[in-house]
């Protein structure tokens, strides 16, 4: 009997490992891809020999003028600190929290949808950042204060990891990624508390990206459109996108069941 149990373990362990790897490859791929693109942005711009002075902020002024400056009429030190916390910590917490909730629930389908939507958002936005750079509002509008960037030098250093020249405005990743996470939480999570927190943080993020002197209203609208599009693609076409992974998993499960039946047959004999 012990020999049969050992055979069963040997037969299933490699398949379990393959099952685990195939399930988590999309998350690893998304993280590596996004991190690599962030680090290589300036190198890619130099490789393409783009004009370093190229900027389309003037088009934003033509579209919406200085409408965003009205949000700073309510500016105060307390509101600025709260907004900075939401922009830096709340945004990060929402994305990580969404992943952890689905991981804790062992909801592989939602994790895959999150990974696909996350990757799509960055891949679609990235060409805009390279080919159509738009300066932040506080760098363009004379009446817009750079509230976030004057709080602490370390904040500017952190932001420049994702936005080396402070011109990755359109579309807004904060608007897109937060809304995408919120949509997944609302549609996939069962806990009402999770949904309420996700909605509150997402709404707060939309306000802070404008108030802190970073994004244009057009950026936010573009981010919202990008979030809805990526969410739809991820939830509607997940099986098509990850078809190869699903086929591997199905094959693994069939082999595991086959090994289990063979082991039971040996034990009964």
PAGU-508095 format. One record per residue (C-alpha): x, y, z; chain. Coordinates in nm, 2 decimals. Each point is the difference from the previous one (the first is absolute). Last residue first. Example, Ala and Ser with C-alpha at 12.3 -4.5 7.8 and 13.67 -1.06 7.14 Angstrom:
<rs>
(r (1.37, -0.11, 0.71), A),
(r (-0.14, -0.34, 0.07), A),
</rs>
This chain:
<rs>
(r (-0.61, -0.55, -0.56), A),
(r (-0.20, 0.29, 0.16), A),
(r (0.33, 0.19, 0.05), A),
(r (0.10, -0.04, -0.37), A),
(r (-0.34, 0.12, -0.12), A),
(r (0.00, 0.30, 0.23), A),
(r (0.34, 0.09, -0.14), A),
(r (-0.12, -0.03, -0.36), A),
(r (-0.31, 0.21, 0.08), A),
(r (0.22, 0.27, 0.17), A),
(r (0.24, 0.00, -0.30), A),
(r (-0.29, 0.05, -0.24), A),
(r (-0.14, 0.28, 0.21), A),
(r (0.34, 0.17, 0.01), A),
(r (0.03, -0.04, -0.38), A),
(r (-0.34, 0.15, -0.06), A),
(r (0.08, 0.29, 0.23), A),
(r (0.33, 0.06, -0.18), A),
(r (-0.17, 0.00, -0.34), A),
(r (-0.26, 0.25, 0.12), A),
(r (0.28, 0.22, 0.14), A),
(r (0.20, -0.01, -0.32), A),
(r (-0.31, 0.09, -0.21), A),
(r (-0.09, 0.29, 0.24), A),
(r (0.35, 0.14, -0.04), A),
(r (-0.01, -0.02, -0.38), A),
(r (-0.34, 0.17, 0.00), A),
(r (0.12, 0.29, 0.21), A),
(r (-0.10, 0.27, -0.24), A),
(r (-0.30, -0.20, -0.13), A),
(r (-0.12, -0.09, 0.35), A),
(r (0.04, 0.36, 0.12), A),
(r (-0.20, 0.14, -0.29), A),
(r (-0.30, 0.17, 0.17), A),
(r (0.14, 0.07, 0.34), A),
(r (0.34, 0.13, -0.12), A),
(r (-0.13, 0.17, -0.31), A),
(r (-0.28, 0.18, 0.20), A),
(r (0.24, 0.10, 0.28), A),
(r (0.25, 0.14, -0.26), A),
(r (-0.27, 0.21, -0.17), A),
(r (-0.15, 0.13, 0.33), A),
(r (0.35, 0.09, 0.13), A),
(r (0.11, 0.17, -0.32), A),
(r (-0.32, 0.21, -0.01), A),
(r (0.06, 0.11, 0.36), A),
(r (0.36, 0.08, -0.07), A),
(r (-0.09, 0.21, -0.31), A),
(r (-0.25, 0.19, 0.22), A),
(r (0.26, 0.05, 0.26), A),
(r (0.26, 0.12, -0.25), A),
(r (-0.26, 0.24, -0.15), A),
(r (-0.05, 0.15, 0.34), A),
(r (0.37, 0.07, 0.01), A),
(r (0.23, -0.17, 0.24), A),
(r (0.27, 0.10, 0.25), A),
(r (-0.07, 0.31, 0.20), A),
(r (-0.11, -0.16, 0.32), A),
(r (-0.37, 0.07, -0.05), A),
(r (-0.03, -0.18, -0.33), A),
(r (0.16, -0.34, 0.10), A),
(r (-0.16, 0.05, 0.35), A),
(r (-0.36, 0.01, -0.12), A),
(r (0.01, -0.32, -0.21), A),
(r (0.19, -0.17, 0.28), A),
(r (-0.27, 0.09, 0.25), A),
(r (-0.27, -0.17, -0.22), A),
(r (0.22, -0.31, -0.02), A),
(r (0.06, -0.01, 0.37), A),
(r (-0.37, 0.03, 0.08), A),
(r (-0.11, -0.26, -0.26), A),
(r (0.27, -0.25, 0.12), A),
(r (-0.10, 0.05, 0.37), A),
(r (-0.37, -0.05, -0.07), A),
(r (0.07, -0.32, -0.21), A),
(r (0.22, -0.15, 0.26), A),
(r (-0.25, 0.07, 0.27), A),
(r (-0.28, -0.16, -0.20), A),
(r (0.19, -0.33, -0.01), A),
(r (-0.09, -0.21, -0.30), A),
(r (0.28, 0.09, -0.23), A),
(r (-0.02, -0.06, -0.38), A),
(r (-0.20, 0.28, -0.15), A),
(r (0.06, 0.28, 0.25), A),
(r (0.37, -0.10, 0.05), A),
(r (0.06, -0.04, -0.37), A),
(r (-0.15, 0.35, -0.07), A),
(r (0.20, 0.15, 0.28), A),
(r (0.33, -0.14, -0.13), A),
(r (-0.07, 0.14, -0.35), A),
(r (-0.10, 0.33, 0.15), A),
(r (0.33, 0.02, 0.19), A),
(r (0.21, -0.11, -0.29), A),
(r (-0.15, 0.25, -0.25), A),
(r (-0.02, 0.31, 0.22), A),
(r (0.35, -0.05, 0.14), A),
(r (0.13, -0.09, -0.34), A),
(r (-0.12, 0.33, -0.14), A),
(r (-0.02, 0.00, -0.38), A),
(r (0.17, 0.23, -0.08), A),
(r (0.23, 0.14, 0.27), A),
(r (0.34, -0.17, -0.04), A),
(r (0.18, 0.34, -0.01), A),
(r (0.18, 0.01, 0.33), A),
(r (0.34, -0.06, -0.16), A),
(r (0.08, -0.34, 0.15), A),
(r (-0.37, -0.11, 0.06), A),
(r (-0.01, -0.34, 0.17), A),
(r (0.33, 0.03, 0.19), A),
(r (-0.04, 0.38, -0.01), A),
(r (-0.29, -0.03, 0.25), A),
(r (0.23, -0.15, 0.27), A),
(r (0.27, 0.27, -0.05), A),
(r (-0.27, 0.27, 0.02), A),
(r (-0.14, -0.15, 0.32), A),
(r (0.35, -0.01, 0.15), A),
(r (0.04, 0.37, -0.05), A),
(r (-0.29, 0.07, 0.24), A),
(r (-0.33, 0.19, -0.01), A),
(r (0.09, 0.22, -0.30), A),
(r (-0.07, -0.27, -0.26), A),
(r (-0.36, -0.07, 0.11), A),
(r (-0.12, 0.36, 0.02), A),
(r (0.15, 0.11, -0.33), A),
(r (-0.22, 0.32, -0.01), A),
(r (-0.22, 0.07, -0.30), A),
(r (-0.04, 0.37, -0.08), A),
(r (0.28, 0.01, -0.26), A),
(r (-0.13, -0.30, -0.18), A),
(r (0.26, -0.22, -0.17), A),
(r (0.22, -0.16, 0.27), A),
(r (-0.28, -0.02, 0.25), A),
(r (-0.22, -0.17, -0.26), A),
(r (0.25, -0.28, -0.06), A),
(r (0.17, 0.00, -0.34), A),
(r (-0.15, -0.20, -0.29), A),
(r (0.21, -0.25, -0.20), A),
(r (-0.15, -0.13, -0.32), A),
(r (0.25, -0.26, -0.15), A),
(r (0.15, -0.15, 0.32), A),
(r (-0.28, 0.05, 0.25), A),
(r (-0.27, -0.08, -0.26), A),
(r (0.19, -0.32, -0.10), A),
(r (-0.02, -0.11, 0.37), A),
(r (-0.37, 0.05, 0.06), A),
(r (-0.11, -0.31, -0.20), A),
(r (0.26, -0.23, 0.15), A),
(r (-0.06, 0.13, 0.35), A),
(r (-0.38, -0.05, -0.01), A),
(r (0.03, -0.33, -0.17), A),
(r (0.24, -0.14, 0.26), A),
(r (-0.23, 0.10, 0.29), A),
(r (-0.31, -0.13, -0.19), A),
(r (0.17, -0.34, -0.06), A),
(r (0.13, -0.03, 0.36), A),
(r (-0.33, 0.09, 0.15), A),
(r (-0.19, -0.24, -0.22), A),
(r (0.25, -0.27, 0.10), A),
(r (-0.04, 0.07, 0.36), A),
(r (-0.38, 0.00, -0.04), A),
(r (0.01, -0.35, -0.16), A),
(r (0.25, -0.13, 0.26), A),
(r (-0.23, 0.08, 0.29), A),
(r (0.20, -0.16, 0.28), A),
(r (-0.20, 0.21, 0.24), A),
(r (0.33, 0.12, 0.16), A),
(r (0.14, 0.06, -0.36), A),
(r (-0.31, 0.20, -0.10), A),
(r (0.02, 0.22, 0.31), A),
(r (0.38, 0.03, -0.04), A),
(r (-0.02, 0.13, -0.36), A),
(r (-0.26, 0.26, 0.09), A),
(r (0.20, 0.10, 0.30), A),
(r (0.31, 0.05, -0.20), A),
(r (-0.18, 0.23, -0.25), A),
(r (-0.20, 0.19, 0.27), A),
(r (0.30, 0.03, 0.23), A),
(r (0.21, 0.15, -0.27), A),
(r (-0.27, 0.26, -0.08), A),
(r (-0.06, 0.07, 0.37), A),
(r (0.37, 0.04, 0.07), A),
(r (0.12, 0.24, -0.26), A),
(r (-0.31, 0.20, -0.13), A),
(r (-0.20, -0.05, 0.32), A),
(r (0.28, 0.11, 0.22), A),
(r (0.07, 0.30, -0.22), A),
(r (-0.37, 0.09, 0.01), A),
(r (0.00, -0.02, 0.38), A),
(r (0.32, 0.22, 0.02), A),
(r (-0.15, 0.25, -0.24), A),
(r (-0.33, 0.01, 0.18), A),
(r (0.17, 0.08, 0.32), A),
(r (0.23, 0.26, -0.15), A),
(r (-0.30, 0.18, -0.16), A),
(r (-0.12, 0.04, -0.35), A),
(r (-0.36, 0.08, -0.07), A),
(r (0.06, 0.23, -0.29), A),
(r (0.23, -0.28, -0.12), A),
(r (-0.28, -0.17, -0.18), A),
(r (-0.06, 0.31, -0.21), A),
(r (0.34, -0.06, -0.17), A),
(r (-0.14, -0.30, -0.20), A),
(r (-0.20, 0.23, -0.22), A),
(r (0.31, 0.17, -0.13), A),
(r (-0.07, -0.05, -0.37), A),
(r (-0.19, -0.32, -0.08), A),
(r (0.08, -0.09, -0.36), A),
(r (0.24, 0.27, -0.10), A),
(r (0.19, -0.03, 0.33), A),
(r (0.02, -0.38, -0.06), A),
(r (0.14, 0.07, -0.35), A),
(r (0.27, 0.22, 0.15), A),
(r (0.10, -0.29, 0.22), A),
(r (0.11, -0.19, -0.31), A),
(r (0.37, -0.02, 0.05), A),
(r (0.31, -0.07, -0.21), A),
(r (0.30, 0.17, 0.16), A),
(r (0.20, -0.32, 0.02), A),
(r (-0.05, -0.05, -0.38), A),
(r (-0.03, -0.37, -0.05), A),
(r (0.30, -0.20, -0.12), A),
(r (-0.18, -0.33, 0.02), A),
(r (0.28, -0.14, 0.20), A),
(r (0.01, 0.30, 0.22), A),
(r (-0.38, -0.04, 0.08), A),
(r (0.06, -0.37, 0.06), A),
(r (0.28, 0.07, 0.24), A),
(r (-0.21, 0.26, 0.18), A),
(r (-0.28, -0.26, 0.05), A),
(r (0.22, -0.29, 0.09), A),
(r (-0.05, -0.01, 0.38), A),
(r (-0.38, 0.03, -0.03), A),
(r (-0.02, -0.25, -0.28), A),
(r (0.20, -0.25, 0.21), A),
(r (-0.23, 0.04, 0.30), A),
(r (-0.31, -0.04, -0.21), A),
(r (0.13, -0.31, -0.18), A),
(r (0.13, -0.17, 0.32), A),
(r (-0.32, 0.05, 0.19), A),
(r (-0.23, -0.11, -0.29), A),
(r (0.21, -0.31, -0.07), A),
(r (0.01, -0.10, 0.36), A),
(r (-0.38, 0.04, 0.03), A),
(r (-0.06, -0.19, -0.33), A),
(r (0.23, -0.28, 0.10), A),
(r (-0.19, -0.07, 0.32), A),
(r (-0.24, -0.26, -0.13), A),
(r (0.25, -0.18, -0.23), A),
(r (0.25, -0.02, 0.29), A),
(r (-0.25, -0.15, 0.24), A),
(r (-0.13, -0.26, -0.24), A),
(r (0.35, -0.09, -0.10), A),
(r (0.09, -0.05, 0.36), A),
(r (-0.32, -0.21, 0.06), A),
(r (0.09, -0.21, -0.31), A),
(r (0.35, -0.06, 0.13), A),
(r (-0.15, -0.11, 0.34), A),
(r (-0.27, -0.22, -0.13), A),
(r (0.18, -0.31, -0.14), A),
(r (0.27, 0.00, 0.27), A),
(r (-0.26, 0.03, 0.27), A),
(r (-0.20, -0.29, -0.14), A),
(r (0.30, -0.22, -0.04), A),
(r (0.09, 0.07, 0.37), A),
(r (-0.35, -0.10, 0.10), A),
(r (0.02, -0.32, -0.20), A),
(r (0.33, -0.09, 0.17), A),
(r (-0.16, 0.07, 0.34), A),
(r (-0.28, -0.24, -0.09), A),
</rs>
